[in-house]
Amino acid sequence: MKSKKLETTGIQALLSERTIIIVLLALLAFFWSIQLIDTLAALLIFGTIAGLLVRLEFKRHRMSLRMRIAETKKLEFNKRGGIKSVRANTLNAVPLPILIIGEDHRISFANHSALDLLGSDIVGNDVYIYLRQSKIVDAIEKVFEDGKKHAGVVRYTNKQKRSFDVTVARVSGTGGEDVPTQAMAFFYEITSMLQTEQMRVDFVANASHELRTPLSSLIGFIETLQGPAKDDVPARDRFLGIMQSEAERMVRLIDDLLSLSKIEMSRHQAPDTQVNVETMVQSVALTAQSAGKERGIDFKVKIAKGATRVIADPDQLMQVLLNLAVNAAKYADRDSTVHISADLVKNKKHVQLSIQDEGPGISNEHLARLTERFYRVDNARSRKMGGTGLGLAIVKHILLRHDSVLDVTSKVGSGTTFSFKLLRA
């Protein structure tokens, strides 16, 4: 803006000088016409003034040309800056981390996701300060030293156990005489994929182990009945009873696996049925009462006013309540009480259902893993009770479909409370 004002002032000064010269020429012509000066002197003075006028005109033209050149350069600069700004904004909008690295190994650009991942002050610093893993170092060196356009995909894991597949490649258009070589590192997060794969591997291993145990027992008893105990009637009757128990355990396990698979298939289909909580809870209490009768477990039901109807899948809600209530009847202390309640949440838009026992409680290190498949606090006791290790995993996935989570609070020696919220009808 300042330079433009100076140019304008210069042109105005030239115009003023030209006006003065024209006036002098007019006066010269006037003096010559009345013969105050002779013809030769007039011609000499006229020629000098005309030369000055031509020189001023040329200077004005040159100054105007300079202004147009400066304006053109300014437009080109603004255009280049605008393109760079658009590119930067585009890369910042990408939700995955991206780095641009110069030949000096310094980070020349990092989008917002990269800043969140590696730190807000990484631009201008050496990339190896932040990416020290040997495979990434080798990939970057290949781009700069070996001249490769693409150095492949490298696995990177940070301190927070987040895993990425990093693609390192030369930036198109760099590496010429005027443009230094630049490399781009593109981070694609695969943490959830690796976790899912590990869960699948663990699930297959656990399911195989759970099935192998009863199958091994059955095979052993069959071999015994076919051999040494072939004519031993009391042993045969005892072995057949155990075999029946193990077979029933396998059936329960397979039923739970099928149930879990069916629930996961309907994960994103939100339920829309109105369910009478009071009727369902009373039915669950009667069923669980019979399961805990031998241990002297009593059930008490309390339904708050206004908390009688919810939006849920009736079959799945029954499965959740039965699972939690029967678990309470199995693991609560003998001759104790299990409380099943339904209460309105403060916002009055949800109903909270709770199952509270008076059992031994669960220590904190187990609480976060209770809903994992095949996870048991006490393996021996769980198997003795006929558990498959999938009950709470089924509860968790049913509640996910209902846009809810299972909340577990417990204190060793004071019992455990399982609760969840459902949308009020």
Rosetta blueprint (number, residue, H / E / L):
1 M L
2 K H
3 S H
4 K H
5 K H
6 L H
7 E H
8 T H
9 T H
10 G H
11 I H
12 Q H
13 A H
14 L H
15 L H
16 S H
17 E H
18 R H
19 T H
20 I H
21 I H
22 I H
23 V H
24 L H
25 L H
26 A H
27 L H
28 L H
29 A H
30 F H
31 F H
32 W H
33 S H
34 I L
35 Q L
36 L L
37 I L
38 D L
39 T H
40 L H
41 A H
42 A H
43 L H
44 L H
45 I H
46 F H
47 G H
48 T H
49 I H
50 A H
51 G H
52 L H
53 L H
54 V H
55 R H
56 L H
57 E H
58 F H
59 K H
60 R H
61 H H
62 R H
63 M H
64 S H
65 L H
66 R H
67 M H
68 R H
69 I H
70 A H
71 E H
72 T H
73 K H
74 K H
75 L H
76 E H
77 F H
78 N H
79 K H
80 R H
81 G H
82 G H
83 I H
84 K H
85 S H
86 V H
87 R H
88 A H
89 N H
90 T H
91 L H
92 N H
93 A H
94 V L
95 P L
96 L L
97 P L
98 I E
99 L E
100 I E
101 I E
102 G E
103 E L
104 D L
105 H L
106 R E
107 I E
108 S E
109 F E
110 A E
111 N L
112 H H
113 S H
114 A H
115 L H
116 D H
117 L H
118 L H
119 G L
120 S L
121 D L
122 I L
123 V L
124 G L
125 N L
126 D E
127 V H
128 Y H
129 I H
130 Y L
131 L L
132 R L
133 Q L
134 S H
135 K H
136 I H
137 V H
138 D H
139 A H
140 I H
141 E H
142 K H
143 V H
144 F H
145 E H
146 D L
147 G L
148 K L
149 K L
150 H E
151 A E
152 G E
153 V E
154 V E
155 R E
156 Y E
157 T E
158 N L
159 K L
160 Q L
161 K L
162 R L
163 S E
164 F E
165 D E
166 V E
167 T E
168 V E
169 A E
170 R E
171 V L
172 S L
173 G L
174 T L
175 G L
176 G L
177 E L
178 D L
179 V L
180 P L
181 T L
182 Q E
183 A E
184 M E
185 A E
186 F E
187 F E
188 Y E
189 E E
190 I L
191 T H
192 S H
193 M H
194 L H
195 Q H
196 T H
197 E H
198 Q H
199 M H
200 R H
201 V H
202 D H
203 F H
204 V H
205 A H
206 N H
207 A H
208 S H
209 H H
210 E H
211 L H
212 R H
213 T H
214 P H
215 L H
216 S H
217 S H
218 L H
219 I H
220 G H
221 F H
222 I H
223 E H
224 T H
225 L H
226 Q H
227 G L
228 P L
229 A L
230 K L
231 D L
232 D L
233 V H
234 P H
235 A H
236 R H
237 D H
238 R H
239 F H
240 L H
241 G H
242 I H
243 M H
244 Q H
245 S H
246 E H
247 A H
248 E H
249 R H
250 M H
251 V H
252 R H
253 L H
254 I H
255 D H
256 D H
257 L H
258 L H
259 S H
260 L H
261 S H
262 K H
263 I H
264 E H
265 M H
266 S L
267 R L
268 H L
269 Q L
270 A L
271 P L
272 D L
273 T L
274 Q E
275 V E
276 N E
277 V H
278 E H
279 T H
280 M H
281 V H
282 Q H
283 S H
284 V H
285 A H
286 L H
287 T H
288 A H
289 Q H
290 S H
291 A H
292 G L
293 K H
294 E H
295 R H
296 G L
297 I L
298 D E
299 F E
300 K E
301 V E
302 K E
303 I E
304 A L
305 K L
306 G L
307 A L
308 T L
309 R E
310 V E
311 I E
312 A L
313 D L
314 P H
315 D H
316 Q H
317 L H
318 M H
319 Q H
320 V H
321 L H
322 L H
323 N H
324 L H
325 A H
326 V H
327 N H
328 A H
329 A H
330 K H
331 Y H
332 A L
333 D L
334 R L
335 D L
336 S L
337 T E
338 V E
339 H E
340 I E
341 S E
342 A E
343 D E
344 L E
345 V L
346 K L
347 N L
348 K L
349 K L
350 H E
351 V E
352 Q E
353 L E
354 S E
355 I E
356 Q E
357 D L
358 E L
359 G L
360 P L
361 G L
362 I L
363 S L
364 N H
365 E H
366 H H
367 L H
368 A L
369 R L
370 L L
371 T L
372 E L
373 R L
374 F L
375 Y L
376 R L
377 V L
378 D L
379 N H
380 A H
381 R H
382 S H
383 R H
384 K H
385 M L
386 G L
387 G L
388 T L
389 G L
390 L L
391 G H
392 L H
393 A H
394 I H
395 V H
396 K H
397 H H
398 I H
399 L H
400 L H
401 R H
402 H L
403 D L
404 S L
405 V L
406 L L
407 D E
408 V E
409 T E
410 S E
411 K E
412 V L
413 G L
414 S L
415 G E
416 T E
417 T E
418 F E
419 S E
420 F E
421 K E
422 L E
423 L E
424 R E
425 A L
